[in-house]
């Protein structure tokens, strides 16, 4: 029979069959080995053999994805890779090559691990499709009203919303990232030796230390003499933007300005004196108009777990900052308010006309561009004057980290961006013809000016002339309340404010 079969199949045909069977065997072997390799490299142990940062495994085991009443364990790849059918193998290959390169050629001791835990970074390595694969019912019967509002917002929002916006602590536990009302915020206090009964009396236009009556908190105010300056930046200034021109002459009257941004110590006194822990956003309209109504409880930890004290207060809204100034005016008997944009830039420059109040070229300080990305930017000068992306550790810092500007003010160009009283317009400077005296900005608008850059900013965005503005809708995307908070931003952690004080006419 074998001989007959051999006669029926030509020699070339037998070779082709052998080739086909051999190829099929090799393909099966490759697929089997590939499947084994994919399975092996998808285990938690394998992931953690490369991802050696100390918090990864511990925070995962403390999270609801590991430590839960059902005993269910959600593994690394179930969050950090998209599900099958959504580019699983491509994403695995891409991230795998990146991880192998980092493991072989980079020093893990130099990695900024805290940066990796921030929302901006985490969104690049967690896929909403993976979340939805497990959490298919977004409206279970035991979901709270706030949860229903949040999930409805996720489904209907025109903004790009990730599951991580509200559930950042689910995969790797972080108590400061919990997306819930912090009803104990501001409740604790530290006993101090002296409680002030009167504010500081000021009779001359000079630096003074303000005392907040009823508290042990003080803050420094710097006397800024009136004068003229050129506001804005020329088109040939590196990283100039259109809304910074035209350069125009401005004259401002004298004023006092806070040496540093309003600290948590200061803001918490306002919160404790004016807030009502049981009040909701919808109750704000019913408050006594003669009283100053303070913030409702915030969501999560407004300080992000970085600490309060002398660090700048953050996450409050422009409205909350404005109300703080009114409260401070009431308790001190002085006229405190937010600075105008012109006052802010005048005070920031301190008599200089260069990109910064210190010497240096933004092109050398930025981390943008091939050369600076390859060899690193020059930080020798800017890092001693500004808390920005390169030296902040991705969080706010205490005021003593940097030098003062020529007027004696600290952190004007970094740490946190600062609210101004003006409405924002990209063409605001076009309205000024000739010398502008104490300009107040547009008469109406939707968003307000913010100036100064923050701990998240690149060197190009902390120039004295750089402008930015509030983004109220974007900064409240994950606030599940209806109506949304007028006091706290749920999605902005790098904006604060400092105060100015107008001198009375009888001040020498």
C-alpha positions as CSV (number, residue, x, y, z in Angstrom):
1,X,0.0,0.0,0.0
2,X,2.8,2.3,0.9
3,X,4.4,1.7,-2.5
4,X,1.2,2.4,-4.3
5,X,0.7,5.7,-2.3
6,X,4.3,6.7,-3.1
7,X,3.5,6.2,-6.8
8,X,0.3,8.3,-6.5
9,X,2.2,11.3,-4.9
10,X,5.0,12.7,-6.9
11,X,8.4,13.4,-5.3
12,X,7.8,17.2,-5.3
13,X,4.4,16.7,-3.7
14,X,5.9,14.7,-0.9
15,X,8.4,17.4,-0.2
16,X,5.6,20.0,-0.2
17,X,3.5,17.9,2.3
18,X,6.6,17.5,4.5
19,X,7.1,21.2,4.4
20,X,3.5,21.9,5.3
21,X,3.4,19.5,8.2
22,X,6.7,20.8,9.5
23,X,5.5,24.4,9.2
24,X,2.3,23.6,11.0
25,X,4.3,21.9,13.8
26,X,6.6,24.9,14.1
27,X,3.6,27.3,14.1
28,X,1.9,25.2,16.9
29,X,5.1,25.2,18.8
30,X,5.6,29.0,18.4
31,X,2.0,29.7,19.4
32,X,2.2,27.4,22.4
33,X,5.5,28.9,23.5
34,X,4.1,32.4,22.8
35,X,1.1,31.7,24.9
36,X,3.2,30.4,27.7
37,X,5.5,33.5,27.4
38,X,2.5,35.9,27.4
39,X,1.0,34.1,30.4
40,X,4.3,34.0,32.3
41,X,5.0,37.7,31.7
42,X,1.5,38.6,32.8
43,X,1.8,37.3,36.3
44,X,2.0,39.7,39.3
45,X,5.3,38.3,40.3
46,X,6.9,38.9,36.9
47,X,5.5,42.5,36.8
48,X,6.9,43.3,40.2
49,X,10.3,41.8,39.3
50,X,10.8,44.9,37.1
51,X,8.5,47.4,38.8
52,X,10.7,47.5,41.9
53,X,9.4,50.8,43.4
54,X,8.7,50.2,47.1
55,X,5.0,51.3,47.2
56,X,3.7,49.3,44.3
57,X,3.0,45.9,45.9
58,X,2.2,47.2,49.3
59,X,-0.3,49.8,48.2
60,X,-1.9,47.2,45.8
61,X,-2.4,44.7,48.7
62,X,-4.1,47.5,50.7
63,X,-6.4,48.5,47.9
64,X,-10.0,47.3,47.3
65,X,-8.6,45.3,44.3
66,X,-6.9,43.0,46.7
67,X,-8.1,43.6,50.2
68,X,-11.9,43.1,49.9
69,X,-14.6,41.1,51.6
70,X,-15.1,38.7,48.6
71,X,-11.5,37.7,48.3
72,X,-11.3,38.7,44.7
73,X,-7.8,39.7,43.4
74,X,-7.5,42.0,40.5
75,X,-4.1,41.4,38.9
76,X,-1.6,43.9,37.4
77,X,-2.4,43.3,33.7
78,X,-6.2,43.5,34.3
79,X,-5.8,47.3,34.9
80,X,-2.5,48.2,33.2
81,X,-3.3,46.5,29.9
82,X,-6.5,46.9,27.8
83,X,-8.7,43.8,27.5
84,X,-8.5,41.4,24.6
85,X,-10.0,43.0,21.5
86,X,-8.8,46.5,22.5
87,X,-5.2,46.2,21.5
88,X,-4.0,43.9,24.3
89,X,-0.9,42.4,22.6
90,X,0.1,45.7,21.0
91,X,0.0,47.5,24.3
92,X,1.8,44.6,26.0
93,X,4.6,44.7,23.5
94,X,4.9,48.5,23.6
95,X,5.0,48.7,27.4
96,X,7.1,45.6,27.7
97,X,9.9,47.1,25.5
98,X,9.7,50.3,27.4
99,X,10.0,48.5,30.7
100,X,12.9,46.4,29.5
101,X,14.8,49.4,28.3
102,X,14.2,51.2,31.6
103,X,15.3,48.1,33.6
104,X,18.5,47.6,31.6
105,X,19.6,51.2,31.0
106,X,18.1,53.4,33.7
107,X,18.9,53.9,37.4
108,X,15.7,53.2,39.3
109,X,17.0,55.3,42.2
110,X,16.6,58.4,40.0
111,X,13.0,57.7,39.1
112,X,10.4,60.1,40.4
113,X,8.1,57.5,41.8
114,X,5.6,60.0,43.3
115,X,5.2,61.5,39.9
116,X,4.0,58.1,38.6
117,X,1.2,58.0,41.1
118,X,-0.3,61.3,40.0
119,X,-3.5,61.2,37.9
120,X,-1.7,62.7,34.8
121,X,0.8,59.8,34.7
122,X,-1.6,57.0,35.9
123,X,-4.0,57.7,33.1
124,X,-1.4,56.6,30.6
125,X,-1.1,53.1,32.1
126,X,-4.7,52.4,33.2
127,X,-7.5,51.7,30.7
128,X,-11.1,52.6,31.2
129,X,-12.1,49.7,28.9
130,X,-10.5,47.3,31.5
131,X,-12.5,49.0,34.3
132,X,-15.8,48.6,32.4
133,X,-15.0,45.0,31.5
134,X,-15.4,44.1,35.3
135,X,-17.7,46.9,36.4
136,X,-20.3,46.6,33.7
137,X,-23.2,47.9,35.8
138,X,-22.5,51.5,36.6
139,X,-25.8,51.9,38.6
140,X,-26.0,49.1,41.1
141,X,-28.8,49.3,43.7
142,X,-26.5,50.2,46.6
143,X,-24.8,53.1,44.7
144,X,-25.0,56.4,46.6
145,X,-26.6,59.5,45.1
146,X,-23.2,61.1,44.7
147,X,-22.0,57.9,42.9
148,X,-25.0,58.0,40.6
149,X,-24.3,61.6,39.7
150,X,-20.6,60.8,39.2
151,X,-21.3,57.9,36.8
152,X,-24.0,59.8,35.0
153,X,-21.4,62.6,34.5
154,X,-18.9,60.0,33.2
155,X,-21.4,58.7,30.6
156,X,-22.6,62.1,29.4
157,X,-19.6,64.4,29.9
158,X,-18.2,66.0,26.7
159,X,-14.8,66.2,28.5
160,X,-12.5,63.2,28.5
161,X,-13.1,61.6,31.8
162,X,-11.2,58.6,33.0
163,X,-12.4,56.2,35.8
164,X,-9.2,57.3,37.6
165,X,-10.5,60.8,38.0
166,X,-12.7,59.5,40.8
167,X,-11.1,56.2,41.7
168,X,-7.4,56.8,41.7
169,X,-6.9,55.0,45.0
170,X,-8.7,51.8,44.0
171,X,-5.8,49.9,42.4
172,X,-3.0,51.3,44.6
173,X,-4.4,52.5,47.9
174,X,-3.8,56.1,48.8
175,X,-5.9,57.5,51.6
176,X,-5.4,61.1,50.3
177,X,-6.9,60.2,47.0
178,X,-10.3,59.0,48.3
179,X,-13.1,60.7,46.3
180,X,-15.5,61.5,49.1
181,X,-16.5,64.4,51.4
182,X,-13.8,65.2,54.0
183,X,-16.2,66.0,56.9
184,X,-13.3,66.3,59.3
185,X,-11.4,68.8,57.3
186,X,-10.3,71.8,59.4
187,X,-11.6,70.2,62.6
188,X,-8.2,69.6,64.2
189,X,-6.2,72.5,65.6
190,X,-2.9,73.0,67.2
191,X,-2.8,74.9,70.5
192,X,-0.5,78.0,70.4
193,X,0.7,80.1,73.2
194,X,-0.9,83.4,72.1
195,X,-4.3,84.2,70.7
196,X,-4.4,87.7,69.2
197,X,-7.3,89.9,70.1
198,X,-6.6,92.8,67.8
199,X,-5.1,93.0,64.2
200,X,-1.9,94.8,63.6
201,X,-2.1,98.6,63.7
202,X,-0.5,100.2,60.6
203,X,0.2,103.9,60.4
204,X,3.1,104.0,57.9
205,X,3.5,102.5,54.4
206,X,6.1,99.9,55.3
207,X,6.3,96.2,55.7
208,X,4.2,94.8,58.5
209,X,3.2,91.5,60.0
210,X,-0.6,91.0,60.1
211,X,-2.3,89.3,63.1
212,X,-5.6,87.5,62.5
213,X,-7.8,88.3,65.6
214,X,-9.0,85.2,67.4
215,X,-6.2,83.1,66.2
216,X,-2.4,82.7,66.7
217,X,-1.8,83.1,62.9
218,X,0.3,85.8,61.4
219,X,1.5,86.6,57.9
220,X,3.9,89.1,56.3
221,X,2.8,91.9,54.0
222,X,5.4,93.7,51.8
223,X,5.0,97.4,50.9
224,X,5.1,97.7,47.1
225,X,5.8,101.3,46.0
226,X,3.8,102.7,43.1
227,X,5.4,103.1,39.8
228,X,5.4,102.6,36.0
229,X,6.4,99.5,34.1
230,X,6.1,97.8,30.7
231,X,3.5,95.1,30.9
232,X,3.5,92.0,28.7
233,X,6.3,90.5,26.5
234,X,7.7,91.3,23.1
235,X,7.3,88.9,20.2
236,X,11.0,88.0,20.2
237,X,10.9,86.8,23.9
238,X,11.4,83.1,23.9
239,X,8.1,81.2,24.3
240,X,6.1,84.5,23.9
241,X,2.4,83.9,23.4
242,X,-0.1,86.2,21.6
243,X,-2.1,87.0,24.7
244,X,1.0,88.6,26.3
245,X,1.1,91.5,23.8
246,X,1.2,94.2,22.8
247,X,3.6,95.5,25.4
248,X,2.0,98.6,27.0
249,X,3.0,101.1,29.7
250,X,1.1,100.8,33.0
251,X,1.1,102.8,36.2
252,X,0.0,101.3,39.5
253,X,-0.5,103.0,42.9
254,X,1.2,101.7,46.0
255,X,-0.1,98.6,47.7
256,X,0.8,95.9,50.1
257,X,1.2,92.3,48.9
258,X,1.5,89.1,50.8
259,X,5.1,87.9,51.0
260,X,4.0,84.4,50.1
261,X,0.8,82.8,48.9
262,X,-2.0,82.3,51.5
263,X,-1.0,79.3,53.6
264,X,-3.0,76.5,54.9
265,X,-2.6,77.9,58.4
266,X,-4.3,81.1,57.2
267,X,-7.0,79.5,55.1
268,X,-8.0,77.0,57.7
269,X,-8.8,79.8,60.2
270,X,-11.2,81.2,57.6
271,X,-12.7,77.7,57.0
272,X,-13.2,77.1,60.8
273,X,-14.7,80.5,61.3
274,X,-17.1,80.5,58.4
275,X,-17.9,77.0,57.3
276,X,-20.8,74.8,58.2
277,X,-20.1,71.1,58.1
278,X,-23.8,70.3,57.6
279,X,-24.4,72.9,54.8
280,X,-24.8,71.7,51.2
281,X,-24.1,73.6,48.1
282,X,-27.8,74.1,47.5
283,X,-28.1,75.9,50.8
284,X,-25.6,78.6,50.0
285,X,-28.2,80.9,48.4
286,X,-30.2,80.8,51.6
287,X,-27.4,82.1,53.9
288,X,-27.7,85.4,55.7
289,X,-26.4,88.1,53.3
290,X,-25.0,90.1,56.2
291,X,-22.8,87.2,57.3
292,X,-19.8,85.7,55.4
293,X,-20.6,82.2,54.4
294,X,-17.6,80.0,54.1
295,X,-16.8,76.7,52.2
296,X,-18.8,73.5,52.4
297,X,-16.7,70.4,53.2
298,X,-14.2,69.6,50.5
299,X,-13.8,66.3,48.6
300,X,-10.9,64.2,49.5
301,X,-7.8,65.8,50.9
302,X,-7.3,69.3,49.5
303,X,-3.7,69.3,50.6
304,X,-3.2,66.0,48.7
305,X,-1.5,64.6,51.7
306,X,1.6,66.8,51.2
307,X,1.0,68.7,54.5
308,X,-0.6,71.9,55.5
309,X,1.1,74.5,57.7
310,X,3.0,77.1,55.7
311,X,2.5,75.4,52.4
312,X,0.2,77.3,50.0
313,X,-3.5,76.5,50.3
314,X,-4.8,74.9,47.1
315,X,-7.9,73.5,45.4
316,X,-10.2,76.3,46.5
317,X,-12.1,78.1,43.8
318,X,-11.7,81.7,42.6
319,X,-14.9,82.5,44.4
320,X,-13.7,81.0,47.6
321,X,-10.5,83.1,47.4
322,X,-12.5,86.2,46.9
323,X,-14.7,85.4,49.9
324,X,-11.6,84.8,52.0
325,X,-10.4,88.3,51.2
326,X,-13.8,89.7,52.3
327,X,-13.6,87.8,55.5
328,X,-10.0,88.9,56.2
329,X,-11.0,92.5,55.6
330,X,-13.9,92.1,58.1
331,X,-11.8,90.6,60.9
332,X,-8.8,93.0,60.4
333,X,-10.6,96.2,59.5
334,X,-8.4,96.6,56.5
335,X,-9.1,96.4,52.7
336,X,-7.8,93.0,51.5
337,X,-8.5,91.7,48.0
338,X,-7.1,89.7,45.2
339,X,-4.4,91.6,43.1
340,X,-5.2,93.0,39.7
341,X,-3.2,91.4,36.9
342,X,-1.3,94.6,36.5
343,X,-0.4,94.8,40.2
344,X,0.7,91.1,40.1
345,X,3.0,91.5,37.1
346,X,4.4,94.8,38.5
347,X,5.2,93.2,41.8
348,X,6.6,90.1,40.2
349,X,9.0,91.9,38.0
350,X,10.4,94.1,40.8
351,X,11.7,96.6,38.3
352,X,13.1,94.1,35.8
353,X,12.1,93.8,32.1
354,X,13.6,90.4,31.4
355,X,11.7,87.1,31.1
356,X,12.3,86.4,34.8
357,X,13.2,88.7,37.7
358,X,16.6,86.9,37.6
359,X,19.0,86.5,34.7
360,X,18.7,83.6,32.3
361,X,17.3,82.4,29.0
362,X,14.1,80.3,29.0
363,X,15.5,78.2,26.1
364,X,18.2,76.9,28.4
365,X,15.9,76.4,31.4
366,X,13.1,74.5,29.6
367,X,13.1,70.7,29.3
368,X,11.6,70.9,25.9
369,X,13.7,70.4,22.8
370,X,16.0,67.5,21.7
371,X,19.2,68.9,23.3
372,X,17.7,69.6,26.7
373,X,15.8,66.4,26.7
374,X,19.0,64.5,26.0
375,X,21.4,66.3,28.4
376,X,18.9,68.0,30.7
377,X,18.1,71.7,31.2
378,X,20.2,74.2,33.0
379,X,18.8,74.4,36.5
380,X,21.6,76.2,38.3
381,X,19.9,79.6,38.5
382,X,16.2,79.0,38.1
383,X,16.0,76.3,40.7
384,X,17.0,78.7,43.5
385,X,14.3,81.2,42.5
386,X,11.4,79.1,41.4
387,X,9.5,76.0,42.6
388,X,8.7,74.4,39.2
389,X,8.5,71.0,37.5
390,X,12.2,70.3,37.7
391,X,12.7,70.8,41.4
392,X,9.2,70.5,43.0
393,X,8.9,66.7,43.4
394,X,5.4,67.1,41.9
395,X,4.0,68.9,44.9
396,X,3.9,72.2,46.6
397,X,6.8,73.3,48.8
398,X,7.3,75.6,51.8
399,X,8.3,79.2,51.1
400,X,11.9,79.0,52.3
401,X,12.9,76.8,49.4
402,X,13.5,79.8,47.1
403,X,15.0,83.3,47.1
404,X,13.0,86.5,47.2
405,X,12.5,88.8,44.2
406,X,13.7,92.4,44.2
407,X,10.6,93.5,46.2
408,X,11.1,90.8,48.8
409,X,8.3,88.5,47.5
410,X,8.7,84.7,47.3
411,X,7.3,82.2,44.9
412,X,5.8,84.7,42.5
413,X,6.8,82.6,39.6
414,X,6.1,79.1,40.9
415,X,4.9,76.8,43.6
416,X,1.3,77.5,42.8
417,X,-0.3,79.7,40.2
418,X,-2.3,82.6,41.6
419,X,-5.7,84.1,41.1
420,X,-6.1,87.7,40.0
421,X,-9.2,89.8,40.2
422,X,-9.4,90.5,36.4
423,X,-11.6,88.6,34.0
424,X,-9.4,86.9,31.3
425,X,-9.4,87.9,27.7
426,X,-6.7,86.9,25.2
427,X,-7.0,90.3,23.7
428,X,-7.2,92.3,26.9
429,X,-4.0,94.3,26.2
430,X,-5.4,95.6,22.9
431,X,-7.8,97.8,24.9
432,X,-5.1,100.0,26.5
433,X,-4.1,103.1,24.5
434,X,-1.3,105.1,26.0
435,X,-0.5,104.9,29.7
436,X,-2.9,102.6,31.6
437,X,-3.4,103.8,35.2
438,X,-4.4,101.0,37.6
439,X,-6.1,98.9,34.9
440,X,-8.7,96.4,36.1
441,X,-9.1,94.3,33.0
442,X,-12.3,93.6,31.0
443,X,-15.6,94.6,32.6
444,X,-17.1,91.2,32.1
445,X,-16.1,87.6,31.3
446,X,-16.5,84.0,32.3
447,X,-13.0,83.1,33.6
448,X,-10.4,84.9,35.6
449,X,-6.7,85.5,35.1
450,X,-4.2,83.3,36.9
451,X,-0.5,84.2,36.9
452,X,2.8,82.7,37.9
453,X,3.0,79.1,37.0
454,X,3.2,76.2,39.5
455,X,5.1,73.2,40.7
456,X,3.8,71.4,37.6
457,X,5.0,74.1,35.1
458,X,7.9,74.1,32.7
459,X,10.3,77.0,32.8
460,X,8.7,78.5,29.7
461,X,5.4,79.0,31.6
462,X,6.9,80.7,34.7
463,X,8.1,83.8,32.9
464,X,6.9,87.1,34.4
465,X,4.7,87.8,31.4
466,X,3.1,84.4,31.1
467,X,-0.7,84.4,31.4
468,X,-3.2,81.7,32.1
469,X,-6.9,81.5,33.2
470,X,-9.3,79.5,35.3
471,X,-11.1,76.6,33.6
472,X,-14.1,76.2,35.9
473,X,-15.9,73.5,34.0
474,X,-12.8,71.4,33.4
475,X,-11.8,71.7,37.1
476,X,-15.2,70.4,38.3
477,X,-15.6,67.4,36.0
478,X,-15.5,64.8,38.8
479,X,-17.5,66.8,41.4
480,X,-20.6,64.6,41.7
481,X,-22.7,67.2,43.5
482,X,-25.7,68.8,41.9
483,X,-25.2,71.7,41.8
484,X,-21.4,71.5,41.7
485,X,-19.3,73.2,44.4
486,X,-18.7,76.9,44.2
487,X,-16.0,76.5,46.9
488,X,-13.6,73.7,45.8
489,X,-12.2,72.5,42.5
490,X,-12.3,68.7,42.2
491,X,-9.8,68.5,39.4
492,X,-7.2,71.3,39.9
493,X,-4.4,71.0,42.5
494,X,-1.9,73.7,41.5
495,X,-3.6,77.0,41.9
496,X,-3.8,79.2,45.0
497,X,-3.6,82.9,45.7
498,X,-2.0,85.8,47.6
499,X,-3.6,88.9,48.9
500,X,-3.0,92.6,48.5
501,X,-4.1,95.3,50.9
502,X,-5.0,98.9,49.9
503,X,-3.6,101.6,52.1
504,X,-6.0,104.1,53.6
505,X,-5.7,107.7,52.6
506,X,-4.3,108.6,56.1
507,X,-1.3,106.3,55.7
508,X,2.0,108.2,55.4
